[in-house]
């Protein structure tokens, strides 16, 4: 039950991250709407217009995950006896480096997907 609950919670967090990043990218696109229209009229391709959305979403996901992991590490370091609780039979260990890398790259990928969804909706709207 805990494992299923954790998966459900992870999916909800992922969807909320996509929502937040896509809305942030949408605000950026609306703020630069006139510039993007001029670029499109001059001959800029859709890929050229979408690229900043991908970069912005990826950076937001990467930075957000990095800050979250740094905060988690700081909280873990403040726990008594280096992460071990007296109620638990074994000492807790922080996430291995491979999981940290996978987490940050996964968050960056989710940001890129959110940027793609936003750019696609923005470029299709009249």
N, C-alpha and C positions, 0 to 999 in steps of 0.2 A: 504494500500500500504506500509506503514511503517513497519507493522508487517511482511508482506511477505518479504520485503527487509531485515529485521533483521534476519529472518530465513535463507534466502539465504546466508547472510553474515556469520552467525554462521556455516552453513554447509561448506562454503569455508574455514573458519578458522580451523574447525575440520579436514578437509582433508589436509590442509597444516601442521597441527601439526602431523598427522599420517605420512606424507611424511618426515618431518624433523626428527622425532624420529626413523623411520625405517631406514633412511640413516645413522643416527648416530650409531644405533645398527649394521648395516651392516658393517660400518667401523671398529667397534670393533671386529666383527666376522672375517673379513678379516685380521686384525692385529694378531689375535690369531689362524689363520687357521691351522698352523702346530700343535699347542697344541691340538686343537679340533680333528684333525685327529688321533693323538696318543691316545687321550681319547677314541675315537670311536673304534680304533683297540684293545685297552685293554679291552673293554667291557662296556663302558659307554652307557647308554640308551639315546635315543633321548630326553626324558624328562629331564634327568640330564644335557644335553647340552643346552636345551632350557631354563631351569630355570633362568640362569643369564640374558638372553634376556628379560624375563618377568619382572624380578626385575628391571633391568636398565630402561626399558620403563616406568614402573609404577612410579619409582622415578623421572624420567625426567618429566613426566606429572604432578605429584604432586608438585614438586618444581617449575615448570614453572607456574602452576596455582597459587601457593602461592605467588610467586614474583609478578605476575600480579595483584592479588587482593590487595597485600600490596601497590603497586604503585597506584592503583585506590583509595584506602582508603586515601593515602597521598594527592593525587590530590583533592579528595572530601573534606578533612579537610582544604585545603588551599582556598577553595571557600569562597567568602564573606558570612558572617552571617551563618556559619556552614552548607553550602550546599544550602541555599536558594538564589535564584536569584531574583532581584527586578522585573524582567519581568514576573515571574511566580506567579500565584495567591496562590499557596500552597508551603510550604517549602518542599524541596527534602529530602528524607531519604536514607541512605545507605542501601545496600542489607541486608536482614535479615540473621541471622546465619544459618538457614536451607539451604538457597540458597548458601551461602558460602561453606558449607560442601558438598552439592550436586555438586557444581562446581568443587571443588578440587578432590573429589572422581571420578567424571565423567572424568576429565582430566587424572587421574591416570589409569582409565579403558581404555581410548583411548590409552595411552602409552603402556599398556599391550597388546592390540590388535595389535599395531604397532610392538611390539617386537615379537609377535606370527607370524605375516606375514613375518617379516624379517628372523626369525629362520627357518620357513618353507621353504622359498625360498633358504636359504643358505644350509640347510641339503639336499635338493633335487638336488642341483647343483652338477655336478661331480667334 
